[in-house]
Amino acid sequence: MKTDVQIAREFTSRPITEIADSLHIHDTDLLPYGKDIAKVSLDALSRPRTIKAPSKLILVSAITPTPAGEGKTTTSIGLAQAFTQLNESVCLALREPSLGPCMGVKGGACGGGYSQVMPLDRINLHFTGDFHAITAANNLLAAMVDNHLHFGNKLRLDTRKIMWRRVMDMNDRALRNIVSGLGGTGQGVTREGGFDITAASEIMAILCLSKDMSDLRVRIERILIGYDLDNTPVYAKQMDCVGAMMALLRDAMNPNLVQSFEGTPAFIHGGPFANIAHGCNSVVATKMAMHFAEWTITEAGFGADLGAEKFFDIKCRSTNLDPQAVVLVATIRALKMHGGVAKSDLAGEDIEAVTDGLANLEKHIENVQTLGKPPIVAVNKFATDSDAEIAAVRDKCAELGIEFAVSSHHADGGKGAIHLA
């Protein structure tokens, strides 16, 4: 099969204005970034909803991640494309990729095969600059803390208890722990610090949970930056830079509109990691997708025991979201790894390993049921999967009374996910 990049080169984009028109987004709310990307103003959420049917939200989660891959994003895109082929009103709401994984082992985060969001290269790299704006806002606060120390430390900050770190959207282990302020008395106060990746910034999590600009400001003001010499908390509001941070984040707060390989609308906005934050795209992007479409397909990072639980416990509780169902993605390859097979040996048929790996799937089914939602197991099909291996998963789901579908959206696009839809 062709690579993702080769497939992406076959793509012919529709003008982003056409994608916006398909959602009935008002012209005045569209902020174009070229021909195939646009931001959509938050003002769009205050306009009357044109879809008569109530909005329905589907969450895509997965079994415990493995190096073999499960394909939550690819499945989300394929499922949305299937809804489009069924002439349903649908919109995706996904996270933005981080440059760290993109330039590392994991690679990009735009889906795969014929279930990708486009333009692949721009989304995976700098996109509309949201990550850079978050980086700048985060590091402005860090600079203000060090500036405060340098000019007398009126708040009596304890340099040993400053918790606010700098960020950059790149993997660089040499910067994880550093000593800053070297170079003499004119270069600041020497102290220990370090860099995290931008997706792990508290600013990222805050932006993705904020309902509007006012909510964003309140949340930023409450950021704990450290403690003073009396062990009293010190907050960002006391640094007198929240207004400047808000200015840096003004455009980043607006969701980004793009399209899938088959022209399905997609809001891609925010990208907090699920192992550090809540692992979901922004609240405003999800709300916007639900405002303009009958069906919204979204995903949460890592497995159902992490991203999905945080989706329900944090995002849904804070915004009154209520998904209708949860798609639980698994691959035969990943189940084999959970059954003890090495990644290098996954190509051959091994029904026993698949059966052993089903314990992981069964636990994630239980996790989703604990959240009060009906799980639908979707096998993200690979060419190496045998009929007998797939049958083992189907039989287990039948035994548990769980809906099951095989989806070939990676190779076949939307038509490969019709059964799942």
Residue pairs with C-beta under 8 A, 6 or more apart in sequence:
1 113
1 383
1 411
4 108
4 110
4 111
4 112
4 113
4 116
4 120
5 120
7 113
7 114
7 116
7 261
8 116
8 118
8 119
8 120
8 121
8 261
11 116
11 118
11 119
11 120
11 261
13 35
13 36
13 118
13 119
13 259
14 36
14 259
14 263
15 35
15 36
16 30
16 32
16 34
16 35
16 36
16 37
16 38
16 257
16 258
16 259
17 30
17 32
17 38
19 257
19 258
19 259
19 263
19 265
20 27
20 30
20 38
20 40
20 257
20 265
22 265
23 91
23 265
23 292
23 293
24 50
24 292
25 40
25 44
25 257
25 292
26 44
26 47
28 41
28 43
29 40
29 41
29 43
29 44
29 47
30 38
30 39
30 40
30 41
30 257
31 38
31 39
31 40
31 41
31 251
31 254
32 38
33 39
33 128
33 256
36 118
36 119
36 258
36 259
37 119
37 122
37 127
37 128
37 256
37 257
37 258
38 256
38 257
39 128
39 251
39 254
39 255
39 256
39 257
40 254
40 255
40 256
40 257
40 267
40 288
41 254
42 212
42 213
42 253
42 254
42 284
44 288
44 291
44 292
45 284
45 287
45 288
45 291
49 291
49 292
50 292
51 89
51 292
51 293
51 294
53 89
53 294
54 294
55 290
55 291
55 293
55 294
55 295
55 296
56 294
56 295
56 296
56 324
57 286
57 290
57 296
57 298
57 321
57 322
57 323
57 324
58 79
58 295
58 296
58 297
58 298
58 323
58 324
58 325
58 326
58 327
59 298
59 299
59 300
59 308
59 311
59 323
59 325
59 326
59 327
59 373
60 72
60 75
60 76
60 79
60 297
60 298
60 299
60 300
60 326
60 327
60 329
61 72
61 299
61 300
61 303
61 304
61 307
61 308
61 311
61 326
61 327
61 328
61 329
61 364
61 368
62 70
62 71
62 72
62 302
62 303
62 304
62 328
62 329
62 330
62 364
63 70
63 303
63 304
63 328
63 329
63 330
63 334
63 335
63 338
63 360
63 361
63 364
64 302
64 303
64 305
64 338
64 360
64 364
65 302
65 303
65 334
66 333
66 334
66 337
66 338
66 343
67 337
67 343
68 331
68 333
68 334
68 336
68 337
68 343
68 346
69 331
69 333
69 334
70 329
70 330
70 331
70 334
70 380
71 112
71 329
71 331
71 380
71 410
72 299
72 300
72 301
72 329
73 94
73 109
73 110
73 111
73 112
73 299
74 111
74 112
74 113
74 115
74 116
74 380
74 409
74 410
75 115
75 299
75 327
75 329
75 378
75 380
75 407
75 409
75 417
75 420
76 92
76 94
76 111
76 297
76 298
76 299
77 92
77 94
77 111
77 115
77 116
77 117
77 260
77 261
77 264
77 266
77 409
78 111
78 114
78 115
78 407
78 409
78 410
78 413
78 414
78 416
78 417
78 420
79 297
79 327
79 378
79 407
79 409
79 417
79 420
79 421
80 90
80 91
80 92
80 260
80 264
80 266
80 295
80 297
80 414
81 115
81 260
81 261
81 262
81 264
81 409
81 413
81 414
81 417
82 409
82 414
82 415
82 416
82 417
82 418
82 420
82 421
83 90
83 264
83 295
83 297
83 414
83 421
84 90
84 262
84 263
84 264
84 414
85 262
85 414
85 415
85 418
86 418
86 421
88 294
88 295
88 421
89 293
89 294
89 295
90 264
90 265
90 293
90 294
90 295
90 296
90 297
91 264
91 265
91 266
91 267
91 289
91 290
91 292
91 293
91 295
91 296
91 297
92 117
92 260
92 264
92 265
92 266
92 267
92 268
92 289
92 296
92 297
92 298
93 266
93 267
93 269
93 281
93 285
93 286
93 288
93 289
93 296
93 297
93 298
94 117
94 266
94 267
94 268
94 281
94 298
94 299
95 109
95 268
95 269
95 270
95 271
95 272
95 279
95 280
95 281
95 299
95 301
96 109
96 123
96 127
96 130
96 131
96 256
96 268
96 269
96 270
96 271
96 281
97 108
97 109
97 110
97 123
97 124
97 127
97 271
98 109
98 131
98 169
98 197
98 198
98 199
98 271
98 273
99 125
99 131
99 169
99 170
100 169
100 170
100 171
100 197
100 198
100 199
101 107
101 108
101 109
102 108
102 109
102 124
102 125
103 170
103 171
104 171
108 120
108 123
108 124
109 124
109 271
110 116
110 117
110 118
110 120
110 123
110 124
111 117
111 260
112 410
113 409
113 410
113 411
113 413
114 261
114 262
114 409
114 410
114 411
114 412
114 413
114 416
115 260
115 261
115 409
115 410
115 413
115 414
115 416
115 417
116 260
116 261
117 123
117 258
117 259
117 260
117 261
117 266
117 268
118 258
118 259
118 260
118 261
119 258
123 258
123 268
126 132
127 256
127 268
128 251
128 252
128 256
129 251
129 252
130 252
130 256
130 269
130 270
131 169
131 198
131 199
131 271
132 169
133 248
133 249
133 251
133 252
134 167
134 198
134 201
134 203
134 204
134 207
134 249
134 252
135 167
135 168
135 169
135 198
135 201
136 248
137 203
137 245
137 248
137 249
138 166
138 167
138 198
138 201
138 202
138 203
139 166
139 167
140 241
140 244
140 245
140 248
141 164
141 223
141 225
141 236
141 239
141 241
141 245
142 164
142 165
142 166
142 193
144 239
144 240
144 241
145 157
145 162
145 164
145 225
145 226
145 239
146 180
146 181
146 188
146 189
146 191
147 188
148 154
148 155
148 157
148 239
149 157
149 159
149 188
149 189
149 191
150 188
150 189
153 189
155 228
155 234
155 238
156 228
156 229
156 230
157 226
157 227
157 228
157 229
157 234
158 226
158 227
158 228
158 229
158 231
159 189
159 191
160 191
161 226
161 227
161 231
162 191
162 193
162 225
162 226
163 224
163 225
163 226
164 223
164 225
164 226
165 193
165 194
165 195
165 196
166 193
166 194
166 195
166 196
167 195
167 196
167 197
167 198
167 200
167 201
168 175
168 195
168 197
168 198
169 197
169 198
169 199
170 197
171 197
172 195
175 194
175 195
176 194
176 195
176 196
177 192
177 193
177 194
178 192
178 193
178 194
178 195
179 190
179 191
179 192
179 193
180 188
180 190
180 191
180 192
180 193
181 187
181 188
181 189
181 190
181 191
182 190
197 273
198 204
199 271
199 272
199 273
199 276
199 277
200 272
200 273
200 276
200 277
202 223
202 277
203 220
203 245
203 249
204 270
204 271
204 272
204 277
205 272
205 277
205 278
206 216
206 219
206 220
206 223
207 216
207 249
207 252
207 253
207 270
207 282
208 269
208 270
208 271
208 272
208 277
208 278
208 280
208 281
208 282
208 283
209 219
209 278
209 282
209 283
209 314
209 315
209 318
210 216
210 219
210 253
210 282
210 283
210 284
211 283
211 284
211 287
211 319
212 284
213 246
213 250
213 253
216 246
216 249
216 253
217 242
217 246
220 236
220 242
220 245
220 246
221 235
221 236
221 237
221 242
222 235
222 236
222 237
223 235
223 236
224 233
224 234
224 235
225 234
225 235
225 236
225 239
226 233
226 234
227 233
227 234
228 234
236 242
236 245
253 284
254 284
255 267
255 268
255 269
255 282
255 284
255 285
255 288
256 267
256 268
256 269
256 285
257 265
257 266
257 267
258 266
258 268
259 265
259 266
260 266
261 413
262 413
262 414
264 414
265 289
265 292
265 293
267 281
267 285
267 286
267 288
267 289
268 281
268 285
269 281
269 282
269 284
269 285
270 280
270 281
270 282
270 285
271 281
272 278
272 279
272 280
273 279
273 301
274 280
274 300
274 301
274 302
274 306
274 307
274 310
275 301
275 302
275 306
277 310
278 307
278 310
278 311
278 314
278 315
279 300
279 301
279 302
279 306
279 307
279 310
279 311
280 286
280 298
280 299
280 300
280 301
280 307
280 310
280 311
280 315
281 298
283 315
283 318
283 319
286 296
286 298
286 315
286 319
286 321
287 319
289 296
289 298
290 296
299 307
300 307
300 308
300 310
300 311
301 307
303 364
304 326
304 328
304 364
304 367
304 368
304 375
305 363
305 364
305 367
308 326
308 367
308 368
308 371
309 367
309 371
312 371
315 321
316 322
316 323
323 373
324 373
325 373
325 374
325 375
325 376
326 368
326 371
326 373
326 374
326 375
326 376
327 375
327 376
327 378
327 420
328 361
328 364
328 365
328 368
328 375
328 376
328 377
328 378
329 378
329 380
330 361
330 377
330 378
330 379
330 380
330 393
331 379
331 380
331 381
331 382
331 385
332 354
332 379
332 381
332 382
332 384
332 385
332 386
332 389
332 390
332 393
333 346
333 382
333 384
333 385
334 357
335 353
335 354
335 357
335 358
335 360
335 361
335 393
336 346
336 350
336 353
336 354
336 357
337 343
337 346
337 357
338 356
338 357
338 359
338 360
339 350
339 352
339 353
339 354
339 355
339 356
339 357
339 358
340 353
340 356
341 350
341 353
346 384
347 384
349 386
349 388
349 389
350 389
351 386
351 388
351 389
351 392
354 389
354 392
354 393
355 392
355 396
358 392
358 393
358 396
361 377
361 393
361 396
362 396
362 400
364 375
365 375
365 377
365 400
365 402
368 374
368 375
369 375
374 403
375 402
375 403
376 402
376 403
376 404
376 405
376 420
377 393
377 397
377 402
377 403
377 404
377 405
378 404
378 405
378 406
378 407
378 420
379 385
379 390
379 393
379 404
379 405
379 406
379 407
380 407
380 409
380 410
381 390
381 406
381 407
381 408
381 410
381 411
381 416
382 410
383 411
390 406
393 404
394 404
394 406
397 403
397 404
398 404
405 419
405 420
406 419
407 416
407 417
407 419
407 420
408 416
408 417
409 416
409 417
409 420
410 416
